[in-house]
Amino acid sequence: MTDLSSFPDGFRALVIGASGGIGAALVTALDANPGCAAVHGLSRRAGDGHGFIDLDDEDSIAAAAQALTPLGPFHLIINATGQLHGDEVTPEKTWRHLEADRLLAYYRANCVGPALVAKHFLPLLAKPEKAVFAALSARVGSIADNHVGGWHGYRAAKAALNMMIRNFAIELKLKTPTAIVIGLHPGTVETALSAPFRGMVKHEVFTPETAAGHLLSVINRAGAEDSGHQLAWDGQVIAG
Ligand SMILES: NC(=O)c1ccc[n+]([C@@H]2O[C@H](COP(=O)([O-])OP(=O)(O)OC[C@H]3O[C@@H](n4cnc5c(N)ncnc54)[C@H](OP(=O)(O)O)[C@@H]3O)[C@@H](O)[C@H]2O)c1
């Protein structure tokens, strides 16, 4: 079980994207942690026992935040949504594949939606205890770390999300110095998102359960000095 003792006993948590591979594993891990008094999941599949949220619909984000306000404040809010491929979206291998609609779809799914989640959920963070807002990003969103190219829309959208995270950390520090905003890179994880691409991966691939443990461990160790940064599953700071 992951040590989450940097949070107060009886802390409250929230996972947006609870239907996803990593999001579901985070809910399960938090639910099993004795220090966590309550974990709430939100997803587009509200029938699965989650509250409803659709990141393409800001009204639903606002309504979800409003409904959860009486159950807060929250010490840990994790946004675990994102998109790499879908019915109408596949990552570009070359600039010749660039299309405005696909670029906008990536930006919407990986930056606009999570940013609107921050808009409505950052005010629900607890204070003055340790509180963390973490958004699942990806190492491929690092400009400095990009030596491979390709996946233009996904990479650019994650880079834009990383800028949002830095901006939110700066703004939040003025109002709530104990609150931490971080981006997280989970490594390659066995989920629907990575399924079509895992064959080309040369490094270790984690189960969602292992990934959730890594991420919660990084969150537990995160301090004020980490706010605004991207942290990898092993705690390494990823260059911007
Ligand atoms: N898996 C990896 O190897 C890997 C590597 C690096 C980074 N990441 C990042 O980790 C995060 C989680 O990925 P995952 O692997 O767990 O993928 P996943 O299993 O495909 O889960 C993606 C989640 O995002 C949700 N989502 C997408 N668009 C949404 C919207 N408009 N409104 C509400 N929910 C929406 C999905 O909801 P539905 O269930 O309703 O579709 C699902 O819960 C993503 O940000 C991804 O970029 C993953």
Ligand as a Chemical Component Dictionary entry (heavy atoms), coordinates in Angstrom:
data_LIG
# 
_chem_comp.id                   LIG 
_chem_comp.type                 NON-POLYMER 
_chem_comp.pdbx_formal_charge   0 
_chem_comp.three_letter_code    LIG 
# 
loop_
_chem_comp_atom.comp_id 
_chem_comp_atom.atom_id 
_chem_comp_atom.alt_atom_id 
_chem_comp_atom.type_symbol 
_chem_comp_atom.charge 
_chem_comp_atom.model_Cartn_x 
_chem_comp_atom.model_Cartn_y 
_chem_comp_atom.model_Cartn_z 
_chem_comp_atom.pdbx_ordinal 
LIG N1  N1  N 0  -1.254  4.868  -20.819 1  
LIG C1  C1  C 0  -0.061  5.405  -21.039 2  
LIG O1  O1  O 0  0.893   4.714  -21.438 3  
LIG C2  C2  C 0  0.155   6.878  -20.812 4  
LIG C3  C3  C 0  1.439   7.408  -21.034 5  
LIG C4  C4  C 0  1.652   8.765  -20.831 6  
LIG C5  C5  C 0  0.620   9.577  -20.420 7  
LIG N2  N2  N 1  -0.629  9.050  -20.226 8  
LIG C6  C6  C 0  -1.708  9.962  -19.810 9  
LIG O2  O2  O 0  -2.403  9.433  -18.712 10 
LIG C7  C7  C 0  -3.777  9.878  -18.743 11 
LIG C8  C8  C 0  -4.710  8.681  -18.541 12 
LIG O3  O3  O 0  -4.536  7.811  -19.633 13 
LIG P1  P1  P 0  -4.988  6.277  -19.610 14 
LIG O4  O4  O 0  -3.824  5.525  -20.098 15 
LIG O5  O5  O -1 -5.625  5.926  -18.330 16 
LIG O6  O6  O 0  -6.060  6.305  -20.792 17 
LIG P2  P2  P 0  -7.549  5.719  -20.919 18 
LIG O7  O7  O 0  -7.640  4.391  -20.244 19 
LIG O8  O8  O 0  -7.873  5.832  -22.354 20 
LIG O9  O9  O 0  -8.404  6.784  -20.074 21 
LIG C9  C9  C 0  -8.659  8.067  -20.573 22 
LIG C10 C10 C 0  -9.718  8.695  -19.701 23 
LIG O10 O10 O 0  -9.991  10.013 -20.211 24 
LIG C11 C11 C 0  -11.408 10.154 -20.244 25 
LIG N3  N3  N 0  -11.827 11.205 -21.161 26 
LIG C12 C12 C 0  -11.343 11.472 -22.388 27 
LIG N4  N4  N 0  -12.013 12.524 -22.899 28 
LIG C13 C13 C 0  -12.938 12.909 -21.970 29 
LIG C14 C14 C 0  -13.935 13.916 -21.894 30 
LIG N5  N5  N 0  -14.143 14.760 -22.905 31 
LIG N6  N6  N 0  -14.695 13.996 -20.783 32 
LIG C15 C15 C 0  -14.516 13.141 -19.749 33 
LIG N7  N7  N 0  -13.579 12.176 -19.759 34 
LIG C16 C16 C 0  -12.814 12.060 -20.855 35 
LIG C17 C17 C 0  -11.902 8.784  -20.663 36 
LIG O11 O11 O 0  -13.291 8.680  -20.460 37 
LIG P3  P3  P 0  -14.164 7.524  -21.195 38 
LIG O12 O12 O 0  -13.900 6.259  -20.420 39 
LIG O13 O13 O 0  -15.562 8.013  -21.062 40 
LIG O14 O14 O 0  -13.693 7.480  -22.607 41 
LIG C18 C18 C 0  -11.064 7.940  -19.711 42 
LIG O15 O15 O 0  -11.605 7.976  -18.398 43 
LIG C19 C19 C 0  -3.941  10.625 -20.070 44 
LIG O16 O16 O 0  -3.821  12.023 -19.841 45 
LIG C20 C20 C 0  -2.770  10.145 -20.894 46 
LIG O17 O17 O 0  -2.371  11.094 -21.863 47 
LIG C21 C21 C 0  -0.887  7.720  -20.404 48 
# 
loop_
_chem_comp_bond.comp_id 
_chem_comp_bond.atom_id_1 
_chem_comp_bond.atom_id_2 
_chem_comp_bond.value_order 
_chem_comp_bond.pdbx_ordinal 
LIG N1  C1  SING 1  
LIG C1  O1  DOUB 2  
LIG C1  C2  SING 3  
LIG C2  C3  SING 4  
LIG C2  C21 DOUB 5  
LIG C3  C4  DOUB 6  
LIG C4  C5  SING 7  
LIG C5  N2  DOUB 8  
LIG N2  C6  SING 9  
LIG N2  C21 SING 10 
LIG C6  O2  SING 11 
LIG C6  C20 SING 12 
LIG O2  C7  SING 13 
LIG C7  C8  SING 14 
LIG C7  C19 SING 15 
LIG C8  O3  SING 16 
LIG O3  P1  SING 17 
LIG P1  O4  DOUB 18 
LIG P1  O5  SING 19 
LIG P1  O6  SING 20 
LIG O6  P2  SING 21 
LIG P2  O7  DOUB 22 
LIG P2  O8  SING 23 
LIG P2  O9  SING 24 
LIG O9  C9  SING 25 
LIG C9  C10 SING 26 
LIG C10 O10 SING 27 
LIG C10 C18 SING 28 
LIG O10 C11 SING 29 
LIG C11 N3  SING 30 
LIG C11 C17 SING 31 
LIG N3  C12 SING 32 
LIG N3  C16 SING 33 
LIG C12 N4  DOUB 34 
LIG N4  C13 SING 35 
LIG C13 C14 SING 36 
LIG C13 C16 DOUB 37 
LIG C14 N5  SING 38 
LIG C14 N6  DOUB 39 
LIG N6  C15 SING 40 
LIG C15 N7  DOUB 41 
LIG N7  C16 SING 42 
LIG C17 O11 SING 43 
LIG C17 C18 SING 44 
LIG O11 P3  SING 45 
LIG P3  O12 DOUB 46 
LIG P3  O13 SING 47 
LIG P3  O14 SING 48 
LIG C18 O15 SING 49 
LIG C19 O16 SING 50 
LIG C19 C20 SING 51 
LIG C20 O17 SING 52 
# 
